[in-house]
C-alpha cells in the first residue's frame, strides 16, 4: 500500500483560501483522525463541511473534497481540504496530517502517481508543468493540447505502423508456410521505413516550432562597438534598459530584456561590442558576448555600414554557423541602396526587423493552433527513432532481415517511450522531480 502523502497545493502565502492535498489508499482514515466527521464510510466523490480539530481545539472550519479511487487525479483515494488562507492554519493542518500517518509529498509526486496509475501518459504529465510555467496564451494552448491528450494522438499512427511492420516481419520469419501473410523482403521494408521516416521528420519540424512557441528563444544582439546594439534592445523592449552613449565600449556586461512577439517570448541579450581590446574589463565583456552568441537560438548581427571593415568581417565569421539576421542600423543617417534590412534603432523604426524575425522562425497559424511534440525529451526520442529506421534503410542491401528487425524494435521502443508505455522508471522520476510541491 502506497503511503498517504500531503502537500500544500496553493502558494505558501497569506490569502483568502488555501488547499491542502492528500492522496493514498489510507488517506480517508488519516484525515478522519483530525476531522470532525468519520470519512471512511464514504463510497463516492463528495463535498463535506466540517472542522479540523487538534484534540478538543477547533483549528479551522473547512470544506473537504473527497475523491474515491479511481475517480481522482492520481487514481487513488484523494482529499483536498479547503482552509482559510492563513499560513498558521494550513501549516497546522499539514502538521496534524504528519502526526496522524501521512508524509510530505515530494515534488511532482501527485502527477507521478497519476502516471503510474494510468491516469496520464508522460506527454500529459509533462504538460502540467508546462501549463504552470506558460507565459503567453499561445504557449498555454500548446500545453493544454498536450494535457487533453491531443498531442499523444500524434504518436498513435507511428506506433501502429511500426508495430504492424514488426508483426509482419516476425510472422514471415516464424510462419513462412502461411500464404495469407504479406511477404516482406528488404526492399519492401525499406519502402515502409522511408514513409515512416518522413512522417517523423514532419513531427520533429513541427515539434521545434511548437517548442519555440512554448518556451521562447534566446536572441543575441551582436556587433562591433557603437553600432547601436543597446539602442536596438531599448527599442525592442520599449524602455531604456541599456545605457546608450557615443563612447565605444559603454556596454561591458550582458543586458537582458524580454518581449512577447506575436505570442513568442524573445529573451534578448545586448552584448558588449566585439573587437580586439587591451582593456581588461572590456575584454571580459567581449568574452561574455561570445559565450552568449554560442548559446543563442537566433542572432541579430547589427552593422552601421554596408562597407564591412575588419571588425564587421569578424562578426560575420562568428555568426556563419548560427541562425542569423543581418541588420543595417542608422537608416536615418545613411543612404543605403542595396536590398537589405534597414532599421533606425534610435528612432524605434524596427517593424521590418520584427517581421523578419517571425519570417525566419517560420511559425504559421497551424503551429499555434495544432498540437505538437514540443518538449526536448519528445523531440529527442523522435530523432532516435528516426535514426534507427535510417539504419534499416542504410543497411538493407548488406544485412539480413533478422538484424534489421533489431533496429526496428529499437525504433518501436523509442516511440513507446514518448508516452511512457515502455519507459525507464528512474527517468520518469527525474521528469517529475522538476515539478512543484502539490503537483
C-alpha positions as CSV (number, residue, x, y, z in Angstrom):
1,X,0.0,0.0,0.0
2,X,1.4,3.4,-1.0
3,X,1.8,5.9,1.8
4,X,-0.6,8.7,2.2
5,X,1.1,11.9,1.0
6,X,0.2,15.5,1.9
7,X,1.3,18.9,0.5
8,X,0.1,22.4,0.1
9,X,-1.4,22.9,-3.4
10,X,-1.6,26.7,-3.3
11,X,1.2,29.2,-2.8
12,X,2.6,29.3,0.8
13,X,1.3,32.9,1.2
14,X,-1.4,34.6,3.2
15,X,-4.6,34.6,1.0
16,X,-8.4,34.1,1.2
17,X,-8.2,30.3,0.9
18,X,-5.6,27.6,0.8
19,X,-5.8,23.9,-0.4
20,X,-4.1,21.0,1.3
21,X,-4.0,17.9,-0.8
22,X,-3.9,14.2,0.2
23,X,-3.5,11.0,-1.8
24,X,-3.2,7.4,-0.8
25,X,-5.2,4.3,0.0
26,X,-5.4,5.2,3.7
27,X,-6.0,9.0,3.3
28,X,-9.7,8.9,4.3
29,X,-8.6,7.2,7.6
30,X,-5.7,9.5,8.2
31,X,-7.8,12.7,7.8
32,X,-10.7,11.3,9.9
33,X,-8.3,11.3,12.9
34,X,-8.3,15.1,13.0
35,X,-11.6,15.9,11.2
36,X,-15.0,16.3,12.9
37,X,-16.6,13.5,10.9
38,X,-15.7,9.9,10.0
39,X,-14.8,9.8,6.3
40,X,-14.2,6.1,6.0
41,X,-17.8,5.3,5.2
42,X,-17.9,7.5,2.0
43,X,-18.0,5.4,-1.2
44,X,-18.3,8.1,-3.8
45,X,-16.9,11.6,-4.6
46,X,-18.4,14.0,-2.1
47,X,-18.2,17.6,-0.7
48,X,-18.1,17.7,3.1
49,X,-18.3,20.6,5.6
50,X,-16.8,20.3,9.0
51,X,-14.0,21.2,11.3
52,X,-10.3,20.5,11.6
53,X,-9.6,19.6,15.3
54,X,-6.5,19.2,17.4
55,X,-7.9,17.1,20.2
56,X,-10.7,19.4,21.5
57,X,-9.4,22.6,19.9
58,X,-11.0,23.7,16.7
59,X,-8.3,24.7,14.2
60,X,-10.5,25.8,11.3
61,X,-13.9,25.5,9.7
62,X,-13.2,23.8,6.3
63,X,-14.7,22.2,3.2
64,X,-13.4,18.8,2.1
65,X,-13.5,17.5,-1.5
66,X,-13.4,13.7,-1.4
67,X,-12.3,11.7,-4.4
68,X,-12.8,7.9,-4.4
69,X,-10.4,5.7,-6.4
70,X,-10.2,5.5,-9.4
71,X,-12.2,8.8,-10.0
72,X,-9.4,11.1,-8.9
73,X,-6.4,12.9,-10.4
74,X,-4.0,10.3,-9.0
75,X,-6.3,7.3,-9.4
76,X,-6.1,6.8,-5.6
77,X,-8.4,7.9,-2.8
78,X,-7.7,11.6,-2.5
79,X,-8.8,14.6,-0.4
80,X,-8.5,18.3,-0.9
81,X,-9.0,20.4,2.3
82,X,-10.0,24.0,1.6
83,X,-9.0,26.1,4.6
84,X,-8.8,29.7,5.3
85,X,-5.6,31.1,3.8
86,X,-3.6,31.8,6.9
87,X,-0.1,30.2,7.0
88,X,-0.8,29.5,10.7
89,X,-3.8,27.4,9.7
90,X,-2.6,25.4,6.7
91,X,0.7,24.7,8.3
92,X,-1.2,23.3,11.3
93,X,-3.3,21.1,9.1
94,X,-0.2,19.7,7.5
95,X,1.4,19.2,11.0
96,X,-1.7,17.2,12.1
97,X,-1.6,15.1,8.9
98,X,2.1,14.2,9.5
99,X,1.3,13.3,13.2
100,X,-1.5,11.0,12.1
101,X,0.2,8.9,9.5
102,X,0.8,11.0,6.3
103,X,4.2,12.1,5.0
104,X,5.2,15.1,2.9
105,X,4.9,14.6,-0.8
106,X,8.0,15.1,-3.0
107,X,7.9,17.5,-5.9
108,X,5.7,16.1,-8.7
109,X,4.6,13.0,-6.7
110,X,0.9,13.5,-7.3
111,X,1.5,13.6,-11.0
112,X,3.9,10.7,-10.8
113,X,1.2,8.6,-9.1
114,X,-1.3,9.7,-11.8
115,X,1.2,8.4,-14.4
116,X,1.9,5.2,-12.5
117,X,-1.8,4.5,-12.1
118,X,-2.5,5.1,-15.8
119,X,-4.4,8.4,-15.4
120,X,-1.8,10.3,-17.5
121,X,0.8,9.4,-20.1
122,X,4.2,11.1,-19.9
123,X,3.3,13.7,-22.5
124,X,0.3,14.7,-20.5
125,X,2.3,14.7,-17.2
126,X,5.0,17.0,-18.7
127,X,2.3,19.3,-20.0
128,X,1.2,20.0,-16.4
129,X,4.5,21.6,-15.6
130,X,4.5,23.4,-18.9
131,X,1.0,24.8,-18.3
132,X,2.0,26.2,-14.9
133,X,5.0,27.9,-16.4
134,X,3.3,29.2,-19.6
135,X,3.9,32.9,-20.2
136,X,1.7,33.5,-23.2
137,X,-1.8,32.4,-24.3
138,X,-0.1,30.6,-27.2
139,X,2.2,28.6,-25.0
140,X,-0.7,27.8,-22.8
141,X,-2.6,26.4,-25.8
142,X,0.3,24.2,-26.7
143,X,0.4,22.8,-23.2
144,X,-3.4,22.4,-22.9
145,X,-3.4,20.4,-26.2
146,X,-0.9,18.0,-24.6
147,X,-2.8,17.8,-21.3
148,X,-6.1,17.0,-23.0
149,X,-4.4,14.1,-24.9
150,X,-4.4,15.7,-28.3
151,X,-0.6,15.6,-28.6
152,X,-0.4,12.0,-27.6
153,X,-2.6,11.1,-30.6
154,X,0.3,12.2,-32.9
155,X,2.2,9.1,-31.7
156,X,-0.6,6.5,-32.3
157,X,-0.2,6.2,-36.1
158,X,3.6,5.7,-35.8
159,X,3.1,3.2,-33.0
160,X,0.6,1.3,-35.2
161,X,2.7,1.4,-38.4
162,X,6.0,0.3,-36.8
163,X,4.2,-2.3,-34.7
164,X,2.5,-3.7,-37.9
165,X,5.8,-3.8,-39.7
166,X,7.4,-5.7,-36.8
167,X,4.5,-8.2,-36.6
168,X,4.6,-8.8,-40.3
169,X,8.3,-9.5,-40.3
170,X,8.1,-11.8,-37.3
171,X,5.2,-13.6,-39.0
172,X,7.3,-14.0,-42.2
173,X,10.2,-15.5,-40.1
174,X,8.2,-17.8,-37.8
175,X,5.2,-18.8,-40.0
176,X,6.6,-18.7,-43.6
177,X,4.3,-21.6,-44.6
178,X,1.2,-19.4,-44.3
179,X,0.2,-17.9,-47.7
180,X,-2.1,-15.2,-46.3
181,X,0.7,-13.2,-44.7
182,X,2.2,-10.4,-46.7
183,X,5.7,-11.4,-47.8
184,X,8.2,-8.7,-46.9
185,X,11.6,-8.5,-48.4
186,X,14.3,-5.9,-47.7
187,X,13.1,-3.7,-50.5
188,X,9.6,-3.5,-49.1
189,X,10.8,-3.0,-45.6
190,X,12.9,0.0,-46.8
191,X,9.9,1.4,-48.7
192,X,7.8,1.3,-45.5
193,X,10.6,2.8,-43.3
194,X,11.1,5.7,-45.7
195,X,7.4,6.6,-45.4
196,X,7.6,6.5,-41.6
197,X,10.8,8.5,-41.5
198,X,9.1,11.3,-43.5
199,X,6.2,11.3,-41.0
200,X,8.6,11.5,-38.1
201,X,10.5,14.3,-39.9
202,X,7.3,16.4,-40.1
203,X,6.7,15.8,-36.4
204,X,10.2,16.9,-35.5
205,X,10.0,20.1,-37.5
206,X,6.6,21.0,-36.0
207,X,7.9,20.0,-32.6
208,X,10.7,22.5,-32.8
209,X,8.3,25.2,-33.8
210,X,5.9,24.3,-31.0
211,X,8.9,24.4,-28.6
212,X,9.6,27.9,-29.8
213,X,6.0,28.9,-29.0
214,X,6.0,27.2,-25.7
215,X,9.5,28.1,-24.4
216,X,10.5,31.1,-26.4
217,X,14.0,31.6,-27.8
218,X,17.3,33.3,-26.8
219,X,18.2,36.2,-29.1
220,X,21.7,37.7,-29.1
221,X,22.3,41.2,-30.5
222,X,25.9,41.4,-31.6
223,X,28.0,43.8,-33.5
224,X,31.1,46.0,-33.1
225,X,31.2,48.8,-30.6
226,X,28.9,51.8,-31.1
227,X,26.8,50.2,-33.8
228,X,23.5,50.7,-31.9
229,X,23.0,47.4,-30.1
230,X,21.8,49.0,-26.9
231,X,19.5,51.3,-28.7
232,X,18.0,48.3,-30.5
233,X,17.5,46.5,-27.2
234,X,15.8,49.6,-25.8
235,X,13.6,49.9,-28.9
236,X,12.5,46.2,-28.8
237,X,11.6,46.2,-25.1
238,X,10.1,49.7,-25.2
239,X,12.1,51.1,-22.3
240,X,15.6,52.4,-21.6
241,X,17.0,49.1,-20.4
242,X,20.6,49.6,-21.6
243,X,22.8,52.7,-21.3
244,X,23.4,54.4,-24.6
245,X,26.3,56.8,-25.3
246,X,28.5,57.8,-28.2
247,X,31.5,56.3,-26.3
248,X,32.7,53.0,-27.6
249,X,32.7,50.1,-25.1
250,X,29.9,51.6,-23.0
251,X,28.3,48.1,-22.7
252,X,30.6,45.9,-20.8
253,X,28.3,43.3,-19.4
254,X,25.2,41.4,-20.8
255,X,22.0,43.4,-20.6
256,X,18.9,41.3,-20.8
257,X,15.3,42.0,-21.8
258,X,12.2,40.1,-22.7
259,X,9.3,40.7,-25.2
260,X,6.3,38.9,-26.4
261,X,6.4,39.0,-30.2
262,X,3.1,37.6,-31.7
263,X,2.9,35.0,-28.9
264,X,6.6,34.1,-29.0
265,X,8.8,35.1,-26.0
266,X,12.1,36.5,-27.1
267,X,14.8,36.5,-24.4
268,X,17.0,39.4,-25.6
269,X,20.7,39.8,-24.8
270,X,22.5,43.1,-25.6
271,X,26.2,42.2,-25.7
272,X,29.4,44.1,-25.4
273,X,30.8,45.3,-28.8
274,X,33.1,42.6,-30.3
275,X,36.6,43.9,-31.1
276,X,40.2,43.5,-30.2
277,X,40.7,45.4,-26.9
278,X,43.6,45.8,-24.4
279,X,41.1,46.9,-21.7
280,X,40.9,44.0,-19.2
281,X,37.3,44.7,-18.1
282,X,36.1,45.3,-21.7
283,X,37.8,42.0,-22.7
284,X,35.8,40.2,-20.1
285,X,32.6,41.6,-21.6
286,X,33.7,40.6,-25.1
287,X,34.3,37.0,-23.9
288,X,30.8,37.0,-22.3
289,X,29.4,38.2,-25.7
290,X,31.0,35.3,-27.5
291,X,29.5,32.8,-24.9
292,X,26.0,34.3,-25.3
293,X,26.5,34.0,-29.1
294,X,27.2,30.3,-28.7
295,X,24.0,29.7,-26.6
296,X,21.7,31.9,-28.8
297,X,18.9,30.3,-30.9
298,X,18.9,33.4,-33.1
299,X,21.5,36.1,-33.7
300,X,20.8,39.7,-34.8
301,X,24.1,40.8,-36.3
302,X,24.0,44.6,-36.4
303,X,26.0,46.8,-38.8
304,X,26.0,50.6,-39.4
305,X,27.6,50.5,-42.9
306,X,27.4,48.3,-46.0
307,X,31.1,48.6,-46.4
308,X,32.4,45.9,-44.0
309,X,35.6,46.7,-42.1
310,X,37.7,44.1,-40.3
311,X,35.6,44.2,-37.2
312,X,32.4,43.6,-39.2
313,X,34.1,40.7,-41.0
314,X,34.9,39.1,-37.6
315,X,31.2,39.4,-36.7
316,X,30.3,37.6,-40.0
317,X,32.8,34.9,-39.2
318,X,31.5,34.3,-35.7
319,X,27.9,34.0,-36.9
320,X,28.4,31.9,-40.0
321,X,27.1,28.7,-38.3
322,X,24.2,30.4,-36.5
323,X,20.7,31.3,-37.5
324,X,21.3,35.0,-38.2
325,X,19.5,38.1,-39.3
326,X,21.8,40.7,-40.7
327,X,20.5,44.2,-40.0
328,X,21.8,47.6,-41.0
329,X,21.2,50.3,-38.4
330,X,21.1,54.1,-38.6
331,X,19.0,54.2,-41.7
332,X,18.2,57.8,-40.7
333,X,21.9,58.7,-41.2
334,X,23.0,56.5,-44.1
335,X,21.8,56.4,-47.8
336,X,21.5,52.7,-48.2
337,X,21.0,51.4,-51.7
338,X,21.1,47.7,-51.6
339,X,18.1,45.4,-51.0
340,X,18.9,44.7,-47.3
341,X,17.2,45.0,-43.9
342,X,17.5,48.6,-42.6
343,X,16.3,50.0,-39.3
344,X,16.7,53.0,-37.1
345,X,17.0,51.8,-33.6
346,X,17.3,55.4,-32.3
347,X,14.0,56.4,-33.9
348,X,12.5,53.0,-32.9
349,X,11.8,52.2,-36.6
350,X,12.2,48.4,-36.2
351,X,8.9,47.0,-37.6
352,X,10.8,45.4,-40.5
353,X,13.1,43.6,-38.1
354,X,10.2,42.2,-36.1
355,X,8.6,40.9,-39.3
356,X,11.9,39.3,-40.4
357,X,12.2,37.5,-37.0
358,X,8.8,36.0,-37.5
359,X,9.6,35.1,-41.1
360,X,12.9,33.4,-40.1
361,X,11.3,31.4,-37.4
362,X,8.7,30.2,-39.9
363,X,5.8,30.0,-37.3
364,X,2.5,29.6,-39.1
365,X,-1.1,29.8,-37.8
366,X,-1.2,26.0,-37.8
367,X,1.8,25.8,-35.4
368,X,-0.2,28.0,-33.0
369,X,-3.4,26.0,-33.3
370,X,-2.3,22.4,-33.7
371,X,-0.8,20.0,-31.2
372,X,2.9,19.3,-31.4
373,X,5.5,17.3,-29.6
374,X,7.2,20.4,-28.2
375,X,9.3,19.0,-25.4
376,X,13.1,18.4,-25.8
377,X,12.6,14.8,-24.5
378,X,9.9,14.0,-27.1
379,X,11.9,15.5,-29.9
380,X,15.0,13.6,-28.8
381,X,13.1,10.3,-28.8
382,X,11.7,11.1,-32.3
383,X,15.2,11.7,-33.6
384,X,16.4,8.5,-32.0
385,X,13.6,6.6,-33.6
386,X,14.3,8.2,-37.0
387,X,18.0,7.3,-36.7
388,X,17.1,3.6,-36.1
389,X,14.9,3.5,-39.1
390,X,17.5,5.2,-41.2
391,X,20.0,2.5,-40.2
392,X,17.5,-0.1,-41.5
393,X,17.4,1.8,-44.8
394,X,21.2,2.2,-44.9
395,X,22.0,-1.5,-44.0
396,X,19.2,-3.1,-46.0
397,X,21.4,-4.0,-49.0
398,X,24.0,-5.7,-46.9
399,X,22.2,-7.1,-43.8
400,X,19.7,-9.9,-43.3
401,X,16.2,-9.2,-42.1
402,X,16.9,-10.8,-38.7
403,X,19.4,-8.0,-38.0
404,X,17.2,-5.2,-39.5
405,X,14.5,-6.3,-37.1
406,X,16.6,-5.3,-34.1
407,X,16.8,-1.7,-35.3
408,X,13.0,-1.7,-36.0
409,X,12.4,-3.0,-32.5
410,X,14.6,-0.2,-31.1
411,X,12.6,2.4,-33.1
412,X,9.4,0.9,-31.7
413,X,10.6,1.2,-28.1
414,X,11.6,4.9,-28.7
415,X,8.0,5.6,-29.8
416,X,6.6,3.8,-26.8
417,X,8.9,5.8,-24.5
418,X,7.4,9.1,-25.6
419,X,4.1,8.3,-23.9
420,X,5.8,6.2,-21.2
421,X,4.5,2.8,-22.2
422,X,8.0,1.3,-22.1
423,X,9.8,3.9,-20.0
424,X,12.6,3.6,-17.5
425,X,11.2,4.4,-14.1
426,X,14.2,6.3,-12.9
427,X,13.9,8.7,-15.9
428,X,10.2,9.2,-15.2
429,X,11.1,10.0,-11.6
430,X,13.6,12.6,-12.9
431,X,10.9,14.3,-15.0
432,X,8.5,14.6,-12.1
433,X,11.2,15.9,-9.7
434,X,11.2,19.1,-11.6
435,X,7.5,19.8,-10.7
436,X,6.5,22.0,-7.8
437,X,5.2,20.6,-4.5
438,X,1.5,19.8,-4.5
439,X,1.6,18.7,-8.2
